[in-house]
């Protein structure tokens, strides 16, 4: 049947992470329906195509799956592949899209945002390569929402997702799979599970925090069943609609319980956490936090420890705000290193073109050419593979890495929930200042470049502009500012700070102390404290 709409939905422009709004907004009459209608009218190959569907289990997940199934049948899909209880991590969804030659996928998640009736919900569209839909598709979806007057849906009772099985809605089949086994089979092809298992069984206790989000079922099967870690290794392993009050963002602030366990305790040698939809990761050792930028560099430098990467890397890529630690490794390995805007779709182009093998972002995301998304559990397994191969602790791995490559002291300061007006005024003021900053003194060095980063894609030739304000110094230090669009309550100002110290320098400073001059200088120049009224960042990474 067709349902008539009485209003347009002009605020539904999806970003690189899809459409992310409050749960309450998604419950407004016809709000979700209108966005799904636009997807089905826009995504290539819907008629007769196969779609992958699932989410991170947050509030609204099950209702959205029911609705999308009925709308998909109305639009002529031949099959939808979904999962038991609708639980599907983003990296596992990417893999399912690729192995089933699907037209794409719809992933129901607001990533690392809080869940529940008072939290957030999201809808993300992935393309046939398994990666985030390209901008041309998301722009077309948005344009479609501006002129919607009706949507198509079939009346049908809710399908049970409690067990694997096959169902039908009209002529469309719905295949319910367990959602975990295909992904774990892929991991077994990439890593030496026997070696990892032997290592962690030999007095190397680990802890994994799923934060009551999607990776719980995957992690229990992976760590406690396949690798033989003790029961209880996986904490907060049951996906809950509100994440049990956890904020599913794997950083030192929101995964504090795990951080305290590793940084202040002596009972565990390795710790890790993933976010709401399973694509981000945090790595910890005993008394040691691994910065995500360093994590990418360490994985690149030790890629030959994992069987799937033993023949070498084609190249690597990092987002512009990510530290240049991996650049130094790439130079040493003699392979290309690409600097891209934030957003996994830029990595996807390079991966599809066979120009890179590994890629990562400072926002706790790392991945490779095995799928087209960042992959939290893959990164955790890679670290365990390196530790098992080297027979070293996390702290020893980091110390050896810095002794050879030097250290990129790096931190990200997030100022969250700033009013949009204040954030825009602050940001625009700094951007206007940039041309006059070159050759001026800043934190004891001189500014060699000040710009708003632009990227020429070497694969498709496209130009992506205005990706973040950069201040580059003559000693290799950098400060960058970006406004994030992933929050739903005001704006988030992200300040990235980086200082390089060579192998012969002081490699054992506290990062915030090593970066103190840069922190003071950017606060003074951008008037962050003065304009936001915030004396300290909300989150320091």
Secondary structure by P-SEA (a helix, b strand, c coil): cbbbbccccccccccccccccccccccccaaaaaaaaaaaacccccccbbbbbccccccaaaaaaaaaaaaaaaacccbbbbcccccccaaaaaaaaaaacccbbbbbcccccccccccccbbbbbccccccccaaaaaaaaaaaacccbbbbbbbcccccccccccccccbbbbbccccaaaaaaaaaccaaaaaaaaaaccbbbbbbcccccaaaaaaacccccccccccccccccccccccccccccccccaaaaaaaccccccccccccccccccccccccccccccaaaaaaaaaaaccccccccccccbbbbcccccaaaaaaaaaacbbbbbbcccaaaaaaaaaaccccccccccccccccccccccaaaaaaaaaaaaaaacccaaaaaaaaaaaccccbbbbbbbccccaaaaaaaaaaaaaaccccccccccccccccccccccccccccccccccbbbbbcccccbbbbbbbccccccbbbbbbbbbbbcccccccccccccaaaaaaaaaaaaccccccccccccccc
